[in-house]
Amino acid sequence: MKLGSILLLGAVAACSHLPGKPGVPSGVPEKPNVPGGLGGASGEVDPNTCGNYAAQDAGAKLKIFLQATKDLETTTTETAKIVKQSCIMMGNELGMPQGDLAGDDTNGICAKVITTYQNNLKVELKANAKLKIKYVPAKCTIDASASAGAGAACSGGASAGTGGSGGGGQCAAAAKVNASVNAKCTEPELTIGFEAKAAIDPTKLEVTIKAMRDGLPKLLSVAARIKPIQDAMEAWVKAAADLKDMGPKFVNSFGDQALCISGQIAAAANASTHIQANVSVSVSVSASASGSVAGGS
């Protein structure tokens, strides 16, 4: 992140004294998605910017890594949204106060929801009574062919850290990411029931059970889907750090695209924070949900 920022600021500062359009340093194109541009006005990862940088071996590997970064961030963001939405849905069905379901703290919201239905079961079931729970976890299978395209592009280049011909480590990590986000997963099987004589108030207990039936399968599905993504993320984080450490020699090897490439490296570093936060909340909440089901009432 620091490398990308230093290179970007240095390039802009070097141009700032030249004549040009007010507010725009001369030599920096007004449109960001052209060779030499800043790599996207939003500061997000965009593998299709920076002109023809992918024409060289290191550029082709970098593009694959940037695409994997974008896919990983999109997938983990969507997964975290599913987690939050599932918890809010259960909370609404349980009649929880809206204040408990508002805000950006997904971990906090879901913890309140899980605690609520667990407490409900304690007061709605008679002493020593238990729910009838049948739970078959989801299973995810990695399809090796899903990463074939990214993996094939890694075969012709040198390892990461060798200047213009680097990027092999990033490409290999991208192959793992590609395989993980395209994993084929079964759906979890969850049935929850109870005998009427086990309930203090069958009507109230059914409300709690319905909320669990509606929301828990989605969280249990996330528990399976996030595992291969979590494994791939470890390789991706290391590759992103290695990319940052390659230094000016690697960035400058792209010639006219160097400024844009530095911006993309910085964007990839920034994406790391979002990706790891999304994975963390998905792992935490789905594990809690799985534990509450496995433990019965």
VMD Tcl script that draws the C-alpha trace (Angstrom):
set ca {
  {0.00 0.00 0.00}
  {2.81 2.38 0.92}
  {4.70 1.60 -2.28}
  {1.69 2.34 -4.46}
  {0.97 5.56 -2.61}
  {4.59 6.78 -2.79}
  {4.90 6.07 -6.49}
  {1.55 7.67 -7.23}
  {2.24 10.81 -5.21}
  {5.74 11.10 -6.61}
  {4.54 10.91 -10.19}
  {1.83 13.49 -9.63}
  {4.24 15.83 -7.82}
  {6.75 15.57 -10.67}
  {4.13 16.71 -13.15}
  {2.50 19.38 -11.04}
  {4.83 22.22 -12.08}
  {4.16 21.77 -15.79}
  {1.50 23.80 -17.61}
  {-1.81 22.06 -18.12}
  {-5.52 22.21 -17.43}
  {-6.27 23.80 -14.01}
  {-6.53 21.12 -11.34}
  {-5.09 18.44 -13.61}
  {-1.29 17.93 -13.68}
  {0.08 18.13 -17.20}
  {1.04 14.72 -18.53}
  {-1.73 12.91 -16.61}
  {-4.63 12.00 -18.92}
  {-8.06 13.33 -17.95}
  {-9.60 9.90 -18.58}
  {-8.27 7.37 -16.06}
  {-8.78 4.22 -18.10}
  {-6.09 4.87 -20.70}
  {-2.36 4.05 -20.67}
  {-0.68 6.08 -17.97}
  {-3.98 6.95 -16.25}
  {-4.62 6.61 -12.55}
  {-6.31 3.23 -12.88}
  {-9.88 4.22 -12.21}
  {-11.33 7.31 -10.55}
  {-12.97 5.21 -7.82}
  {-9.65 3.80 -6.65}
  {-11.02 0.27 -7.02}
  {-9.24 -2.68 -8.56}
  {-9.85 -2.73 -12.32}
  {-7.89 -5.32 -14.31}
  {-9.08 -3.83 -17.59}
  {-7.48 -0.44 -17.15}
  {-3.84 0.60 -17.70}
  {-3.90 0.11 -21.47}
  {-1.95 -2.79 -23.00}
  {0.08 -3.71 -19.91}
  {-1.00 -7.36 -20.26}
  {0.92 -7.67 -23.54}
  {4.05 -8.63 -21.61}
  {4.41 -11.74 -19.48}
  {4.50 -9.98 -16.11}
  {1.55 -7.82 -17.14}
  {-0.52 -10.85 -18.12}
  {0.13 -12.41 -14.72}
  {-0.65 -9.16 -12.94}
  {-3.95 -8.85 -14.81}
  {-4.93 -12.36 -13.73}
  {-4.10 -11.48 -10.13}
  {-6.07 -8.22 -10.29}
  {-9.08 -10.05 -11.72}
  {-8.83 -12.63 -8.94}
  {-8.65 -9.80 -6.40}
  {-11.79 -8.22 -7.84}
  {-13.61 -11.58 -7.88}
  {-12.52 -12.36 -4.32}
  {-13.68 -8.99 -3.02}
  {-17.03 -9.30 -4.85}
  {-17.65 -12.84 -3.60}
  {-16.71 -12.14 0.01}
  {-18.77 -8.94 0.04}
  {-21.84 -10.80 -1.26}
  {-21.28 -13.57 1.29}
  {-21.08 -11.08 4.16}
  {-24.31 -9.47 2.92}
  {-26.07 -12.85 2.95}
  {-24.95 -13.36 6.54}
  {-26.29 -9.99 7.64}
  {-29.57 -10.29 5.72}
  {-30.20 -13.77 7.13}
  {-29.70 -12.55 10.68}
  {-31.95 -9.54 10.15}
  {-34.67 -11.76 8.64}
  {-34.58 -14.06 11.67}
  {-34.58 -11.07 14.01}
  {-37.68 -9.64 12.36}
  {-39.49 -12.97 12.58}
  {-38.53 -13.18 16.24}
  {-40.03 -9.74 16.81}
  {-36.78 -8.18 17.96}
  {-36.55 -4.35 18.33}
  {-35.39 -2.68 15.11}
  {-32.61 -0.97 17.02}
  {-31.05 -4.39 17.65}
  {-31.02 -5.09 13.93}
  {-29.70 -1.75 12.68}
  {-26.15 -0.61 11.95}
  {-23.08 -1.97 10.21}
  {-21.91 -4.36 12.92}
  {-22.93 -7.69 11.40}
  {-21.21 -9.66 14.16}
  {-23.11 -7.70 16.80}
  {-26.48 -8.04 15.06}
  {-26.10 -11.76 14.50}
  {-24.91 -12.36 18.05}
  {-28.09 -10.73 19.36}
  {-30.26 -12.81 17.02}
  {-28.61 -16.11 17.92}
  {-28.80 -15.28 21.62}
  {-32.48 -14.35 21.24}
  {-33.59 -17.63 19.68}
  {-31.47 -19.63 22.11}
  {-33.05 -17.78 25.06}
  {-36.51 -18.29 23.55}
  {-35.94 -22.01 23.39}
  {-34.94 -22.07 27.04}
  {-38.21 -20.51 28.17}
  {-40.47 -22.10 25.54}
  {-39.37 -25.69 26.07}
  {-40.21 -27.66 29.19}
  {-37.40 -28.78 31.46}
  {-35.24 -31.50 29.88}
  {-37.22 -31.32 26.62}
  {-35.32 -31.09 23.37}
  {-36.00 -30.20 19.78}
  {-35.91 -32.82 17.05}
  {-33.05 -31.60 14.89}
  {-31.64 -33.32 11.83}
  {-28.66 -31.51 10.35}
  {-26.51 -32.57 7.40}
  {-23.78 -29.98 6.70}
  {-23.21 -28.65 3.21}
  {-20.16 -29.91 1.34}
  {-18.06 -27.96 -1.16}
  {-15.92 -29.50 -3.87}
  {-13.11 -27.68 -5.64}
  {-13.16 -28.22 -9.39}
  {-9.54 -28.27 -10.55}
  {-10.59 -27.26 -14.07}
  {-11.96 -23.98 -12.71}
  {-8.43 -22.75 -12.12}
  {-6.93 -24.16 -15.32}
  {-7.05 -20.86 -17.20}
  {-5.22 -18.91 -14.51}
  {-2.81 -21.74 -13.80}
  {-1.83 -22.12 -17.44}
  {-0.74 -18.50 -17.63}
  {1.69 -19.12 -14.76}
  {3.68 -21.74 -16.62}
  {5.79 -19.49 -18.82}
  {7.16 -16.88 -16.43}
  {9.77 -16.46 -13.78}
  {8.91 -16.38 -10.12}
  {7.67 -13.28 -8.34}
  {10.21 -10.66 -7.40}
  {12.36 -10.70 -10.56}
  {11.43 -7.37 -12.00}
  {9.73 -7.30 -15.39}
  {9.32 -11.06 -15.61}
  {7.82 -11.44 -12.14}
  {4.29 -12.28 -11.11}
  {4.37 -16.08 -10.96}
  {3.44 -16.13 -7.27}
  {0.52 -13.78 -7.87}
  {-0.69 -15.89 -10.76}
  {-0.56 -19.09 -8.72}
  {-2.54 -17.43 -5.92}
  {-5.07 -16.23 -8.48}
  {-5.57 -19.81 -9.64}
  {-6.44 -20.85 -6.07}
  {-8.85 -17.94 -5.73}
  {-10.51 -18.80 -9.01}
  {-11.01 -22.39 -7.94}
  {-12.39 -21.42 -4.52}
  {-14.96 -18.88 -5.70}
  {-16.19 -21.43 -8.27}
  {-16.45 -24.31 -5.81}
  {-19.53 -26.51 -6.20}
  {-21.46 -26.82 -2.96}
  {-24.38 -28.90 -1.83}
  {-27.09 -27.30 0.27}
  {-27.25 -28.13 3.98}
  {-30.16 -30.22 5.18}
  {-31.89 -28.91 8.29}
  {-35.15 -30.02 9.81}
  {-36.34 -28.78 13.19}
  {-39.39 -30.07 14.96}
  {-40.82 -30.66 18.43}
  {-43.49 -32.61 20.19}
  {-46.40 -30.52 21.44}
  {-46.01 -31.92 24.95}
  {-42.44 -30.59 25.03}
  {-43.56 -26.97 24.62}
  {-44.77 -24.64 27.32}
  {-46.53 -22.60 24.64}
  {-46.52 -24.41 21.25}
  {-47.60 -21.28 19.38}
  {-44.71 -19.18 20.65}
  {-42.24 -22.02 20.15}
  {-43.36 -22.43 16.53}
  {-42.54 -18.75 15.87}
  {-38.99 -19.29 17.09}
  {-38.63 -22.54 15.12}
  {-39.91 -20.89 11.92}
  {-37.34 -18.11 12.23}
  {-34.61 -20.71 12.64}
  {-35.84 -22.76 9.67}
  {-35.94 -19.67 7.45}
  {-32.59 -18.14 8.34}
  {-30.22 -20.82 9.58}
  {-29.87 -22.79 6.30}
  {-28.34 -19.73 4.64}
  {-25.84 -19.30 7.47}
  {-25.04 -23.01 7.42}
  {-24.45 -22.80 3.67}
  {-22.03 -19.94 4.24}
  {-20.14 -22.06 6.76}
  {-19.29 -24.52 3.99}
  {-18.73 -22.02 1.18}
  {-16.42 -19.77 3.15}
  {-13.92 -22.55 3.98}
  {-12.29 -22.91 0.53}
  {-12.36 -19.13 0.13}
  {-10.62 -18.74 3.49}
  {-7.91 -21.20 2.41}
  {-7.38 -19.40 -0.91}
  {-7.29 -16.04 0.83}
  {-4.19 -17.04 2.79}
  {-2.27 -17.56 -0.46}
  {-3.76 -14.37 -1.90}
  {-2.71 -12.23 1.09}
  {0.87 -13.46 0.80}
  {0.90 -12.83 -2.95}
  {-0.44 -9.31 -2.45}
  {2.29 -8.59 0.08}
  {4.94 -9.98 -2.29}
  {3.59 -7.80 -5.08}
  {3.92 -4.70 -2.91}
  {7.49 -5.66 -2.04}
  {8.64 -6.04 -5.63}
  {9.56 -2.36 -5.63}
  {9.96 0.36 -8.26}
  {11.89 -1.93 -10.63}
  {8.78 -4.05 -11.20}
  {6.42 -1.07 -11.56}
  {8.73 0.90 -13.82}
  {9.14 -2.09 -16.14}
  {5.69 -1.23 -17.48}
  {6.93 2.02 -19.00}
  {4.04 4.35 -19.86}
  {1.67 2.28 -17.72}
  {3.82 2.53 -14.57}
  {1.70 5.23 -12.92}
  {-1.50 3.31 -13.57}
  {0.04 0.03 -12.39}
  {1.17 1.65 -9.13}
  {-2.41 2.77 -8.57}
  {-3.71 -0.74 -9.16}
  {-1.19 -2.24 -6.73}
  {-2.33 0.27 -4.12}
  {-5.98 -0.58 -4.86}
  {-5.24 -4.29 -4.41}
  {-3.60 -3.55 -1.05}
  {-6.67 -1.56 0.03}
  {-8.96 -4.41 -1.06}
  {-7.15 -6.71 1.36}
  {-8.74 -4.94 4.33}
  {-12.26 -5.38 2.95}
  {-11.71 -8.99 1.93}
  {-10.31 -10.06 5.30}
  {-13.10 -8.26 7.18}
  {-15.78 -9.94 5.03}
  {-14.24 -13.38 5.53}
  {-13.82 -12.82 9.26}
  {-17.47 -11.93 9.88}
  {-18.70 -14.76 7.64}
  {-16.56 -17.33 9.44}
  {-17.50 -16.07 12.89}
  {-21.27 -15.91 12.41}
  {-21.60 -19.12 10.40}
  {-19.56 -20.98 13.03}
  {-21.85 -19.71 15.77}
  {-24.91 -20.76 13.79}
  {-23.46 -24.22 13.16}
  {-22.63 -24.59 16.83}
  {-26.13 -23.65 17.91}
  {-27.64 -26.27 15.63}
  {-25.13 -29.01 16.43}
  {-25.73 -28.39 20.10}
  {-29.47 -28.76 19.72}
  {-31.54 -26.73 22.14}
}
mol new
graphics top color blue
foreach p $ca { graphics top sphere $p radius 0.5 }
foreach p [lrange $ca 0 end-1] q [lrange $ca 1 end] { graphics top cylinder $p $q radius 0.2 }
display resetview
